[in-house]
Amino acid sequence: MNIKSLYKHYIKHYLVDTDSRKIRKNTIYFALKGPRFNGNKFAEEAIAKGAMLSVVDEEKYATHAQIVLVDNVLETLQELAKFHRTQLNIPILALTGSNGKTTTKELIHAVLQTQFKTTATSGNLNNHIGVPLTVLSMLPETEIGIVEMGANHHKEIAFLCSIAQPDFGYITNFGKAHLEGFGSLEGVIEAKSELYTHLKESQKAVFVNLDDAVQVEKSKGIATVIPLDATIDLISANPTVLVKFKDTLIQTHLIGTYNFSNIAAAITVGTHFGVSSQNIQTALAHYEATNNRSQVIHTNSNTIILDAYNANPTSMKAALENFSTLEVAYKVVILGDMFELGEKSNEEHQYISALCEELGFKEVYLIGQLFAQTKTHFAKFSTVAQLQAHLKTHKIQNKHVFIKGSRGMALEALLETID
């Protein structure tokens, strides 16, 4: 079955699924494979659960009239998304960056959906599977699409752009993330700037933070450059961000001065698409981060800032510097290992532990095998469980607690211990 024929089936219900455990009625099930699973095995099960078709790439599983055999399931999914994009007559905004892209995506979505039917990346499904799924989730009634793009190696952003074909782009920043794949900060800049290259070659538009010299330089030559609104003012961030927009104060639920540019981007994008000032203000005032991203949690005796969604040296530094400025008496810092830093790993973990000393933090707990190798007087624990055991007899009370680390550290488990 070719892509055009498969597309005729897809547009009957506009549903695709890749998880055989969560099959929706009349969906098309794509039997993806990975190092530890083979979706082909569940092709018949998906049909039994209500799937209209199952797409497989191993002949022995093509046992049913509703099971379609292709050369490569993943490539077929991607090609279907590409074809669907050609049928969508809507603007699509692509977002990437080292830090803040998910938050920025959700802020922009919150603003735009006050006046438009928008479809945005779900969670952080921003890779070679997530992007095609996002494009395929855009329905005939969708008016604006928002696609988050992540990458941990070169040419990945370029490939994702070939699927989503964005009309607008925004890069939040360039930081020390995924150094294992990119090699250096220069490598990060080169890889993320593949979005700029696409926009330049397709003569599209880009939103640019003029305070970021790299953005300004790398975006040169793009047909339309839209600067972030310079009239937006940061009033305070103690701890949540208060901004001034068109003579109106907007009290957000976001933590840290580093979120100011994310807010400014949402305001600028909203303004560009004609969202009213009142709707922008309402959307930003009501937006609350979830999923361990800069969440403020009030326990019986403590205030916890949970930022355990992800971490790299750049985001860790910004968050620690911001936490150091909070006007509160007693502070506790809990940090978990940062992953995918390659040969820079020891150097970057040592830098962060030294930064904690430089910023004057007194009570710091470091967790993980990477922080364990640092030279510091701060308490170190190999696992989250070890720190939990320690905190049962050394309780944290009446303090502000900042928690940050890579997703794989699962630091949110500490909430069970800190009350």
N, C-alpha and C positions, 0 to 999 in steps of 0.2 A: 504493500500500500504506500503510495507516494504522499508527500506532505499535503498537497491540495486535497487529496481524497480524505486523509486523516482530519484535515481542517473542517471538512464538511460535517464530520461526526462531532467534532469539538464544539462547533457553533450551535449545535442543537441544545446544549445545556451550559456551555462555558465552564466545565468542571474538569480538573485534572488532579490526580492524587499520586503520591509516591510512597505512601505508608499503607501497607495492606491491612494494618490494624485499624485504620481510620477511613475506610472506604465510604464515600457518599453515593447515594443512588444516582445512576446515570452518569457517573464520572468516567474518565478514561484513566486507567491505572497504568503508570509507567514503572516497569519492573527494574529499578536501578540496582546496581551491584556495588559492593564495597569490599574492603579487605576482610570483613568478618560477616558479610551477609550477601545473599543472592536473592533479589526480589523476584527473579523468574520463578522460583519455587512456589510463589503465592499467587500466580496468575489465575489459576482456576478458582482459588479461594476468593479472589477479588470479584470475579464474575458472580460467584454464588452469593456474595454480599450485596450485589446490586450494580456493579460496574457495567457500563455499556460495552467497553472494550478493555482488554489488557494488551499492553505492548511489551513484547519480550525479544531477546536477542540470542536465545539458545533454542535450537529447533526442537529438541526433545520436550520442551514445555509448551509448544504450539499445538495443543491437543484439542482445541475447541474452535468452533467457527467464529467465536468472538475474541479469539486471541490472535493478535497480529504479530507476525515475525518480521523484525527489521535487523539491519546490520549492527546497529549500536543504539541502545535505548536512550542513553544520555544525549547523544548527538541528535536523535530524533526529537527529543523534548526541546532542545535548544533551537532546532530548525523550525519547529512548530511555533515557538515563541517569536522567532524572527519574522515568520510569515504573518502571524497575528499583528505584529507591530506595523506591518505595511498596510493593514486594513484599518488601523486606528487613526483617525484624523484628530488627534489631540496633542497638546504640548506635554512633553515628559521632561521632568527635572531630575538630573542625576546628581547624587551626592557621594563624595568620598572624602578621605582625610584620615589622619592618624588618630585623632581624638575627637569625640563629640559628634560623630556623624549620625549615630542613632538618635541621640537627643535632638539634634538639629532637624533631622527628618521628621521626628514626631512633633516638634514645635511648628514646623512649616505645615505639616498635615493638619494640626489643630487649627491653625489660622485659616488655611484655604478651605477647609470643609465647612466653615461657617457660611460660605456662599456658593461653594461648588461641590459637585459630586466627585470626590477625589479617591484614588486608589493608591495606597502606599505599601512599601515593603513591610511585611509582617515581622515584628521583632527585629532580629539581625540576620534574616535570611538573605544575605547579600553576596553570595558566591556564585559559581558557575551553575549551581542548581537553583539557588534562591532567586536569582535575577530572572531566569526564564519563567519560574513559577509566579513571580510578581507580575510580569508582563501578561501572562495568561490569566491572571486574576482580574485584569481590566475588562470591564463589561461594556456593552454598547452605550450604556448611559454614563460611563465615566467621562468626566470633562477635563480632568488634569491627573497625570500620573506622576508619582514620586518614587524614584528607584534608588535605594542605597546600594553602593558598590564597595565591597571590601576586597583586599588583595594581600597576599603574602609573597608574591613573586612577580617579576617583570612580565609585561604583556597581558596580564590578567585584566586590568582595567580596560585596555584596548579591546579585548575580546568581549567583555561585558557591554561595552559601548556598541559593538557590532550587533548585539542582540536588542538592546533597548533603544538605540538610535535617539539619544536625548537631544532636545531642542535647547535646553538650558542646563548649566552645570554650576556646581559650587564645591570647592574644596575647603573644608573647615580649617585645616592647618597641616603642617608637615612636621612630624615628630619622630622620635626614636622608637618606632614600632616595627615588629617583624624584621628585626635586623638580621636574623638568621637567614631569611630569604632574600633580603635586599642588600645586605652587606655593610651598608653605611647610611648615614642621614642623606647623603647625596643620592644614594640608590633609591631611598624612599621618595625623594623629590622627583626623581626621574620617572619612577613608576606611577605615582599619583598624577603626575602631569600628563599622562596618557589621555586623561579626560580633556585637558586643554587642547591636546593635539587633535582629538576627534572634533571638538567644537570649532577649532580653527579650520580644519579641512572641510567640514560640512557647512561652514559659514553660519554658525548658530550664535547663541548668546551665553555669557557667563556672568555670575555674580562674584564680585571681588571685594575682599576686605583690604582697603587701602593702607591699613596699618601693618599689613604683612608684606614686607618687601619682596619675598619670594613669589607670592601670589601675583603681585603687580608685574614683576619681571616675566614670569612664566606665561602669563595670560596675554602678553603683547601679541598683536596680530589677529586676535579673535574679532570677528565682525562687530559684535555688540558687547561692550563691557558695561555692566551695571554695578556701580559702587554701592557698598552697604551704606545705608542712610547715616550721614555724619551728624545729624541733628539729634540722634538718640543719645541720651546721657546716662551713664552709670552713676546712681546716687549712693548706693551702699550695697554691701554683701555681708551682713552680720546676723545670722549666717546666710539668709536667703537674699536673692538679688532683687533690688529695687531699682527700676529704671524710669526715666522720664521720656515720654513720647508725646509730642504735640501738646505740651503744657499739662499733660496728665501723668500722674504717678501710677505705675503698674507694679504692684507687689506680687512677685512670682513665688513659686514654691521651689525654685532651683537654688542649689548651693554653689557658692564660689564665683569670684570675679571671672574665672575662665569660661563661665557660661554666658557672659555678656555678649560675646561675638555671636554665639549661637542664637540668642534672643534677637540681636540686631539683624541677623540673616533672615529670621522668620518674619520680622516686621518688614524688611525690604522686599522680600518675595511677595508677601501679602499685598503691600502697596503697589507693586508692579502689576499684579493681576487684578487690581481694583477692589480689594477687600476694604471695607470701611474702617476708619480708625476705631470706632466703637467695637466692631467685631474682633479686630486685632487685639484690643485691650482685654476684652472678655476672654478670648481664647487663651492668652498668655497668663492671665490671672488665675484661670481655673486648671491649667495644665499641671499635673503632678507626675513626676518620674516614678517608674515602677521597675521591677526586675533588678533590684540591687544597684540602681544607678543614682548616686547622690541622694538617697532617701534619708529624710530626717525622721528618726523613730524615737518617741518619748517612752521610756520604760518607767518603772516605779520610782527610780531615783536618778536615772541617767538620761542624757540626750545623746543618741547615737547617729553619726553621719555614716551611713553604709554606702560605700562606693566600690563594691566588690564585683561589678559587672565585667571589668577588664582593667588592665594596668600595663603601662610601659614607662620608661624613665621620664618622658616628657610630661605625661599626664600625672605621674606620681609627684614630680617636682612642683607642678602648678597647684595641685591639691594640697600638698604639705605647706607651701608658702601661704596659701589662702587660709588654711586652718590656723597657722601661727598668728594671723592677724585678728582672729576672733577675740572679742572683748569679753572673755570668760576667765574665771579664776583657775579652774583645774582641768587639765587636758590630758587625754591618754591617746597614744598613737599605736595602732595595730596594723602591721604591714605583712602581706604575704608575697611569696616569690613572684617575679615577673618572668614570663615565659617567652620563648622564641627570640632570644637576643643573641644567639650564636656565640662567637668568640668574645663578644663584648659583655657577656653575662656577668662575669665576676667583677669587672670594672664598674658596670652600671649599678650593681647591687651595693658595692662598696661606696659609690658616690651617694646613693640614697641614704645609707646608714649614717654617713658623715654629714649629710644635709640635715638630718634630724638633730644631730648635736649642734650644728651651726645655728639652727633656728631656735635652739634653746628648749627643746622638749625634754622633760625630765623622766616621764614614764612612757617607755616605748617597748613594744613587744614585736619581735621579728619571727616570722614563721616560714619554715621551708628549708630544703637542702641548699638552696642558693644563698639565702641570707645567712645560713649557718656558717658559711665560709668567710664572712666579713669580719674585719677587726673592729670591734666596738665593745663598749661596756654595757650596752643594752641587753636585756634578757632575750635569749634565742630559744626557739622551740622547733623541733623537727616537723611536727604535725599540728593540725588544729586541735586534735584530741588531747595532745599534751598540754596545750595552753588552756583548754577547757578544764582539765584536771587541776591545773595550777590556780585558775580563777575561782574554783569552788572553795578553796581555803584562803585565797587572797582576793576577796571580793572588790569589785570596782563599784563605788557608790558616790553619788552626787558629783558626777564629772561629765564633761563632754568627751565622747569617744569617737575617734575617726578610724574607720576600717577600710583598707584598700588592698587589692591584690588581683592577680590574674584569675580569670573565671575558673580555671582548673583547681584553684586552691579551695573553692567552696567556703569562703570565709563567713558567709551568712549563717553557717552553723553556730557561730559564736553568739548569736542572738539568744540561744537557749540558755546561755551561761550568764550573760550580762543582764541583770534585772534592775 
